[in-house]
Amino acid sequence: MKENSNKVCIVGLGYVGLPLVSAILSNTSDFVYGIDTCDERCAQISLSQLPGTLSKFNNVLRNNSSRIKVSNSHQQGVIYDFVLICVPTPLYVDYTPDLRFVEFAFAGIIDNVSDETTIILESTVYPGCTEELYSKYFDGLELSPQLGFSPEREDPGNKSFTVSTTPKIISASSAAALSRISAFYRRFVDSVVPCPSIKCAELAKLLENTQRSVNISLMNELKLYTTKIGVDIYDVVNAASTKPFGFMPYYPGPGIGGHCIPIDPSYLYWSAKRIGIDLTFIQHSVSINTEISDHITNDLISICNSRQISPFSSTLLLAGLSYKKNIDDMRSSPSLPLFLGLKIHFRNIFLYDPLVTSQSLPTQYNSPNTKFIQDLDVQDISSTGQHIITLVITDHDCIDFNLLSSISTLVFDTRGRFQADSTKYFRL
């Protein structure tokens, strides 16, 4: 590796790629080539005008503008020292891996790498995938770049851990490549964790998020039971949490969102299935987390009816739309299935989130008698229905929950923000 600086290409400038760009520019003298197919994102980075929660990177981009070039395509004649692939790896509708973005990234770099280049995949994939893709695009060519896998560990909205302070798993196809990758990351990451193989690192990433998904599904399933016997699941978890060893608290919720937790268990399940292993436990947890929105919808309607409150004559206020608190990320947010399940029952619906913009809302939220708001306009909301039924989906700290409560006839809480009283406040 060069002692002074490297030409580093980062493919994918989203929630994973941008923190890497910032860490590299802040801690090294490397020159960064950013590649993203979204022209709007490229313009935002070039002008140091990233919006929303990504705006925290604008100062670094502005102060290091001479060391970054952003484009939707690779520059002819440039040979990279490192390529970091940070693109989405979603699922098809049948829950099988959709690798089109990763394949596009591998295919796109062929003319910009050499035997001295190190390609590092940071996107989540199934065990064996990194090497399979490398073979597909480089076997038979007269060049052999070095290969590695180092899974991203981004946690949007978490101020305690950054790229630099989060331990970095690394792996490679050879000892020489592993040494090179380790030296590269150590310049801007505090702790590097080598794995004995690429497959080990790929599986470690899947395990991290599958473990969380399974535990959340346990709480969601237990919530159905505790409701029937009249016990608050939050009280149960809080009591169990006093055990100083052997217990990790998890809580139920409206579903899972983001790019990792809803995706990774299905990648693991599919990977095992194709070699004859049926991971039924994991598959069951995916089903529970997917179906929880149906239980919440049914319970909400049932409680309204039991109090002679007609949903169709009421206004539904969905509070918090992003998939987790204090960020504006809408990827796989549980607010969407809840909205789709509830919209047929209510005459008027307000979609309220002070962090999300109307431009970032998926088109599925477009519906008659539905209005998106970033501020609580009490008069506007109160004028639309006899009762205001509030469903708290994401409990951003910036939401005024006292005001929210004051305008609501009933409050349904999926995050444990309110103390249930079975009169006005209900935990779902």
C-alpha positions as CSV (number, residue, x, y, z in Angstrom):
1,M,0.0,0.0,0.0
2,K,1.2,3.5,-0.8
3,E,2.5,5.4,2.2
4,N,1.2,8.8,1.2
5,S,-2.2,8.4,-0.4
6,N,-4.4,6.0,-2.3
7,K,-7.0,6.3,-5.0
8,V,-10.1,5.0,-3.2
9,C,-13.3,4.3,-5.1
10,I,-16.5,4.0,-3.0
11,V,-19.4,2.6,-5.0
12,G,-22.7,3.6,-3.4
13,L,-23.0,6.9,-1.5
14,G,-25.8,6.2,0.9
15,Y,-26.0,5.4,4.6
16,V,-22.9,3.1,4.3
17,G,-20.8,4.8,1.7
18,L,-21.1,8.4,3.0
19,P,-19.7,7.6,6.5
20,L,-16.8,5.9,4.9
21,V,-16.1,8.9,2.6
22,S,-16.2,11.1,5.7
23,A,-13.9,8.9,7.8
24,I,-11.4,8.5,4.9
25,L,-11.3,12.3,4.1
26,S,-11.0,13.2,7.8
27,N,-8.2,10.7,8.7
28,T,-6.1,10.1,5.6
29,S,-4.7,11.9,2.6
30,D,-6.4,9.5,0.2
31,F,-8.3,10.8,-2.9
32,V,-11.8,9.5,-3.0
33,Y,-13.8,8.7,-6.2
34,G,-17.4,8.4,-5.3
35,I,-19.8,6.6,-7.6
36,D,-23.5,6.6,-7.4
37,T,-26.2,6.1,-10.0
38,C,-28.4,8.8,-8.4
39,D,-27.5,12.2,-10.1
40,E,-29.3,14.1,-7.3
41,R,-27.1,12.4,-4.6
42,C,-23.9,13.2,-6.7
43,A,-24.9,16.8,-6.9
44,Q,-25.7,17.1,-3.2
45,I,-22.2,15.7,-2.3
46,S,-20.4,17.9,-4.9
47,L,-22.1,21.0,-3.5
48,S,-21.8,19.8,0.1
49,Q,-25.5,20.1,0.5
50,L,-26.7,16.8,1.8
51,P,-30.2,17.0,3.4
52,G,-31.6,15.8,6.6
53,T,-29.6,13.6,8.9
54,L,-26.9,13.3,6.2
55,S,-26.1,17.0,6.5
56,K,-23.6,16.2,9.3
57,F,-21.2,15.2,6.5
58,N,-21.3,18.5,4.7
59,N,-18.5,20.2,6.6
60,V,-16.1,17.4,5.9
61,L,-17.1,17.4,2.2
62,R,-16.7,21.1,2.0
63,N,-13.3,21.2,3.8
64,N,-11.9,18.4,1.6
65,S,-13.5,19.2,-1.7
66,S,-10.1,19.0,-3.5
67,R,-9.8,15.3,-2.6
68,I,-13.1,13.9,-3.7
69,K,-14.7,13.5,-7.1
70,V,-18.3,12.3,-7.4
71,S,-19.9,10.9,-10.6
72,N,-22.4,8.4,-11.8
73,S,-19.7,6.6,-13.8
74,H,-16.1,5.6,-13.5
75,Q,-13.4,7.9,-15.0
76,Q,-11.6,6.4,-18.0
77,G,-7.9,5.8,-17.3
78,V,-8.1,5.9,-13.5
79,I,-6.8,2.8,-11.8
80,Y,-7.9,2.5,-8.2
81,D,-5.9,1.3,-5.3
82,F,-9.0,0.3,-3.3
83,V,-12.6,-0.2,-4.3
84,L,-15.2,-0.3,-1.5
85,I,-18.6,-1.6,-2.7
86,C,-21.4,-0.3,-0.5
87,V,-24.6,-0.8,-2.5
88,P,-28.0,-2.2,-1.4
89,T,-28.6,-6.0,-1.4
90,P,-32.4,-6.2,-1.1
91,L,-34.8,-9.1,-1.6
92,Y,-37.0,-10.1,-4.4
93,V,-40.7,-10.4,-3.6
94,D,-40.2,-14.2,-3.1
95,Y,-37.6,-13.4,-0.4
96,T,-34.6,-14.5,-2.5
97,P,-31.4,-12.4,-2.7
98,D,-31.5,-9.5,-5.2
99,L,-27.8,-9.0,-6.1
100,R,-28.3,-6.7,-9.2
101,F,-26.7,-3.7,-7.5
102,V,-23.6,-5.7,-6.4
103,E,-23.3,-7.3,-9.8
104,F,-23.5,-3.9,-11.5
105,A,-20.8,-2.6,-9.2
106,F,-18.5,-5.5,-10.0
107,A,-19.1,-5.2,-13.7
108,G,-18.5,-1.5,-13.6
109,I,-15.0,-1.5,-12.1
110,I,-13.3,-4.0,-14.5
111,D,-11.6,-1.2,-16.5
112,N,-10.4,0.7,-13.4
113,V,-8.6,-2.1,-11.5
114,S,-5.3,-3.9,-11.8
115,D,-3.5,-6.7,-10.0
116,E,-2.5,-4.2,-7.3
117,T,-6.1,-3.1,-6.6
118,T,-7.9,-4.4,-3.6
119,I,-11.7,-4.9,-4.0
120,I,-13.6,-4.9,-0.7
121,L,-17.3,-5.7,-0.6
122,E,-19.1,-4.0,2.4
123,S,-22.6,-4.9,1.3
124,T,-24.4,-7.7,3.2
125,V,-24.4,-11.0,1.2
126,Y,-24.8,-14.7,1.9
127,P,-21.7,-16.9,2.7
128,G,-19.7,-17.6,-0.4
129,C,-21.3,-14.8,-2.4
130,T,-18.2,-12.5,-2.5
131,E,-16.0,-15.1,-4.0
132,E,-18.7,-16.2,-6.4
133,L,-19.1,-12.7,-7.8
134,Y,-15.4,-12.2,-8.1
135,S,-15.1,-15.5,-10.1
136,K,-17.9,-14.5,-12.3
137,Y,-16.4,-11.2,-13.3
138,F,-12.6,-11.8,-13.1
139,D,-12.0,-15.4,-13.9
140,G,-10.6,-15.6,-17.4
141,L,-9.3,-12.0,-17.5
142,E,-5.7,-11.1,-17.5
143,L,-5.8,-9.4,-14.2
144,S,-6.3,-10.6,-10.6
145,P,-7.2,-7.9,-8.1
146,Q,-7.0,-8.8,-4.5
147,L,-10.4,-9.5,-2.8
148,G,-11.8,-8.9,0.6
149,F,-15.1,-8.6,2.5
150,S,-15.7,-6.2,5.4
151,P,-19.3,-5.9,6.3
152,E,-20.7,-2.5,7.2
153,R,-21.9,-1.9,10.7
154,E,-23.8,1.3,10.3
155,D,-26.4,2.3,12.9
156,P,-28.1,5.4,11.6
157,G,-28.9,7.9,14.4
158,N,-26.5,6.3,16.9
159,K,-24.2,9.1,18.1
160,S,-22.1,6.8,20.3
161,F,-20.6,4.7,17.5
162,T,-19.1,5.9,14.2
163,V,-17.1,4.2,11.4
164,S,-14.0,4.9,13.4
165,T,-15.1,3.7,16.8
166,T,-17.0,0.6,15.7
167,P,-14.8,-2.5,15.5
168,K,-14.3,-3.5,11.9
169,I,-14.5,-7.1,10.7
170,I,-12.2,-7.8,7.8
171,S,-11.5,-10.9,5.7
172,A,-9.6,-11.6,2.5
173,S,-8.9,-14.3,-0.1
174,S,-5.2,-14.4,0.9
175,A,-2.9,-13.5,3.8
176,A,-1.3,-10.8,1.7
177,A,-4.7,-9.2,0.9
178,L,-5.7,-9.5,4.6
179,S,-2.6,-7.6,5.6
180,R,-3.2,-4.9,3.0
181,I,-6.9,-4.5,4.0
182,S,-6.0,-4.3,7.7
183,A,-3.4,-1.6,7.1
184,F,-5.9,0.3,5.0
185,Y,-8.7,0.4,7.6
186,R,-6.4,0.9,10.6
187,R,-5.7,4.4,9.4
188,F,-9.3,5.5,10.2
189,V,-10.8,2.7,12.3
190,D,-9.7,2.2,15.9
191,S,-10.1,-1.6,16.0
192,V,-9.8,-4.2,13.2
193,V,-11.1,-7.7,13.7
194,P,-9.6,-10.3,11.2
195,C,-11.7,-13.3,10.3
196,P,-10.1,-16.6,9.1
197,S,-12.1,-16.6,5.9
198,I,-14.5,-14.5,3.8
199,K,-17.3,-16.9,4.5
200,C,-16.8,-16.5,8.2
201,A,-17.1,-12.7,7.9
202,E,-20.1,-13.0,5.6
203,L,-21.9,-15.2,8.1
204,A,-20.9,-13.1,11.1
205,K,-22.7,-10.2,9.5
206,L,-25.8,-12.2,9.0
207,L,-25.7,-13.6,12.5
208,E,-25.5,-10.1,14.0
209,N,-28.8,-9.0,12.5
210,T,-30.5,-12.4,12.6
211,Q,-30.0,-12.6,16.3
212,R,-31.7,-9.2,16.8
213,S,-34.5,-10.2,14.5
214,V,-35.1,-13.5,16.3
215,N,-35.2,-11.7,19.7
216,I,-37.6,-9.0,18.5
217,S,-39.8,-11.7,17.1
218,L,-39.8,-13.5,20.5
219,M,-41.0,-10.3,22.2
220,N,-43.6,-9.7,19.5
221,E,-45.0,-13.2,19.9
222,L,-44.9,-12.9,23.7
223,K,-46.8,-9.6,23.5
224,L,-49.7,-11.5,21.9
225,Y,-49.7,-13.9,24.9
226,T,-49.3,-11.2,27.7
227,T,-52.1,-9.2,26.2
228,K,-54.5,-12.1,26.6
229,I,-53.5,-12.7,30.2
230,G,-53.6,-9.0,31.2
231,V,-49.9,-8.5,31.8
232,D,-47.9,-5.6,30.4
233,I,-44.9,-7.0,28.4
234,Y,-42.8,-3.9,29.2
235,D,-43.2,-4.6,32.9
236,V,-42.2,-8.2,32.4
237,V,-39.0,-7.2,30.4
238,N,-38.1,-4.5,32.9
239,A,-38.4,-6.9,35.7
240,A,-36.3,-9.5,34.0
241,S,-33.7,-6.9,33.1
242,T,-32.8,-6.6,36.8
243,K,-30.9,-9.9,36.5
244,P,-27.3,-8.7,36.2
245,F,-26.1,-11.6,34.0
246,G,-27.4,-13.9,31.2
247,F,-30.3,-11.6,30.1
248,M,-30.4,-9.0,27.3
249,P,-33.6,-6.9,27.1
250,Y,-35.5,-6.7,23.9
251,Y,-38.9,-5.1,23.4
252,P,-41.8,-5.6,21.0
253,G,-42.5,-3.1,18.3
254,P,-44.6,-2.4,15.2
255,G,-42.4,-4.5,13.0
256,I,-38.8,-4.3,11.8
257,G,-37.3,-1.8,9.3
258,G,-34.1,-0.5,7.7
259,H,-31.9,-2.4,5.3
260,C,-30.4,-5.0,7.6
261,I,-32.8,-6.6,10.1
262,P,-35.7,-7.3,7.6
263,I,-33.2,-8.6,5.0
264,D,-30.4,-10.6,6.6
265,P,-32.4,-13.5,8.1
266,S,-33.9,-14.2,4.7
267,Y,-30.4,-14.2,3.1
268,L,-29.3,-16.7,5.8
269,Y,-32.4,-18.8,5.4
270,W,-32.1,-18.9,1.6
271,S,-28.4,-19.7,1.7
272,A,-29.0,-22.7,4.0
273,K,-32.0,-23.9,2.1
274,R,-30.1,-24.2,-1.2
275,I,-27.8,-26.8,0.5
276,G,-30.6,-28.7,2.1
277,I,-30.6,-27.1,5.6
278,D,-34.0,-25.8,6.7
279,L,-33.6,-23.0,9.3
280,T,-37.2,-23.1,10.4
281,F,-36.6,-21.2,13.6
282,I,-35.3,-18.2,11.6
283,Q,-38.1,-18.5,9.0
284,H,-40.7,-18.5,11.8
285,S,-39.2,-15.3,13.3
286,V,-39.4,-13.5,9.9
287,S,-43.0,-14.5,9.7
288,I,-43.8,-13.1,13.1
289,N,-42.2,-9.8,12.5
290,T,-43.9,-9.5,9.1
291,E,-47.3,-10.3,10.5
292,I,-47.2,-8.1,13.6
293,S,-48.7,-5.2,11.6
294,D,-51.8,-7.3,11.0
295,H,-52.2,-7.9,14.8
296,I,-51.8,-4.2,15.6
297,T,-54.3,-3.2,12.9
298,N,-56.9,-5.7,14.2
299,D,-56.4,-4.8,17.8
300,L,-56.7,-1.1,17.1
301,I,-59.9,-1.5,15.2
302,S,-61.3,-3.9,17.8
303,I,-60.6,-1.5,20.7
304,C,-62.2,1.4,18.8
305,N,-65.3,-0.7,18.1
306,S,-65.5,-1.8,21.7
307,R,-65.8,1.8,22.8
308,Q,-68.4,2.7,20.1
309,I,-65.9,4.8,18.2
310,S,-66.4,4.4,14.5
311,P,-63.0,4.4,12.7
312,F,-64.7,5.7,9.5
313,S,-66.0,8.8,11.3
314,S,-62.6,9.3,13.0
315,T,-59.2,10.8,12.0
316,L,-56.2,8.5,12.2
317,L,-52.9,10.2,13.1
318,L,-49.8,8.0,12.4
319,A,-47.0,9.5,14.5
320,G,-43.5,8.7,13.4
321,L,-43.0,7.2,9.9
322,S,-39.3,6.3,9.6
323,Y,-38.1,2.8,10.6
324,K,-36.4,3.9,13.8
325,K,-36.3,7.0,16.1
326,N,-34.4,10.2,15.4
327,I,-33.6,9.5,11.8
328,D,-35.4,10.2,8.5
329,D,-34.7,6.8,6.9
330,M,-37.9,5.2,5.4
331,R,-36.3,2.0,4.1
332,S,-38.7,-1.0,4.9
333,S,-40.4,1.1,7.6
334,P,-43.2,-0.7,9.4
335,S,-45.3,2.4,9.0
336,L,-46.1,1.4,5.5
337,P,-47.9,-2.0,6.1
338,L,-49.7,-0.4,9.1
339,F,-50.9,2.5,6.8
340,L,-52.0,0.1,4.1
341,G,-53.9,-2.1,6.6
342,L,-55.6,0.9,8.3
343,K,-56.4,3.2,5.4
344,I,-59.5,1.3,4.5
345,H,-61.0,1.8,7.9
346,F,-60.5,5.6,8.4
347,R,-62.0,8.5,6.4
348,N,-59.1,10.8,7.1
349,I,-55.4,10.0,7.8
350,F,-52.6,12.3,8.8
351,L,-49.0,11.0,8.3
352,Y,-46.9,12.9,10.8
353,D,-43.1,12.9,11.0
354,P,-41.0,16.0,11.8
355,L,-37.9,14.4,10.3
356,V,-39.1,12.9,7.1
357,T,-39.8,14.9,4.0
358,S,-42.7,14.5,1.5
359,Q,-40.2,13.7,-1.2
360,S,-38.8,10.7,0.7
361,L,-42.2,9.1,1.2
362,P,-42.8,6.0,-1.0
363,T,-45.6,6.4,-3.5
364,Q,-47.6,3.8,-1.6
365,Y,-48.5,6.4,0.9
366,N,-50.3,8.4,-1.7
367,S,-54.0,8.0,-1.0
368,P,-57.2,10.0,-1.0
369,N,-58.0,11.8,2.2
370,T,-54.4,11.3,3.4
371,K,-52.2,14.2,4.3
372,F,-48.5,14.3,5.2
373,I,-47.5,16.8,7.9
374,Q,-44.2,17.7,9.6
375,D,-45.8,19.9,12.3
376,L,-48.8,19.2,14.5
377,D,-51.5,21.6,13.3
378,V,-54.1,21.0,16.0
379,Q,-56.8,23.0,14.3
380,D,-56.3,21.3,11.0
381,I,-56.3,17.8,12.5
382,S,-59.2,18.4,14.8
383,S,-61.4,19.7,12.0
384,T,-61.4,16.4,10.1
385,G,-63.1,13.9,12.4
386,Q,-65.3,13.3,15.4
387,H,-62.4,11.5,17.1
388,I,-58.6,11.5,16.7
389,I,-57.1,8.1,17.0
390,T,-53.3,8.3,17.3
391,L,-50.9,5.4,16.5
392,V,-47.4,5.9,17.7
393,I,-45.1,4.0,15.3
394,T,-41.8,5.7,15.8
395,D,-41.1,7.8,19.0
396,H,-38.8,10.5,17.8
397,D,-37.4,12.6,20.7
398,C,-38.5,15.8,18.9
399,I,-42.2,14.8,18.9
400,D,-44.3,16.7,21.5
401,F,-46.0,13.7,23.1
402,N,-47.9,15.8,25.6
403,L,-49.5,17.8,22.7
404,L,-50.1,14.6,20.8
405,S,-51.9,13.1,23.8
406,S,-54.0,16.3,24.4
407,I,-55.5,16.2,21.0
408,S,-56.1,12.4,20.9
409,T,-59.3,10.5,21.9
410,L,-57.3,7.2,22.0
411,V,-53.6,6.7,21.8
412,F,-52.2,3.3,20.6
413,D,-48.5,3.0,21.4
414,T,-46.2,0.5,19.8
415,R,-43.0,1.8,21.5
416,G,-43.9,1.9,25.2
417,R,-43.8,5.7,25.3
418,F,-47.1,5.9,27.3
419,Q,-48.2,4.0,30.3
420,A,-51.2,1.9,29.4
421,D,-54.4,2.5,31.3
422,S,-56.9,0.6,29.1
423,T,-59.0,3.8,28.9
424,K,-57.2,6.2,26.7
425,Y,-53.7,4.7,26.3
426,F,-53.1,1.2,24.9
427,R,-49.8,-0.6,24.2
428,L,-50.0,-2.6,21.0
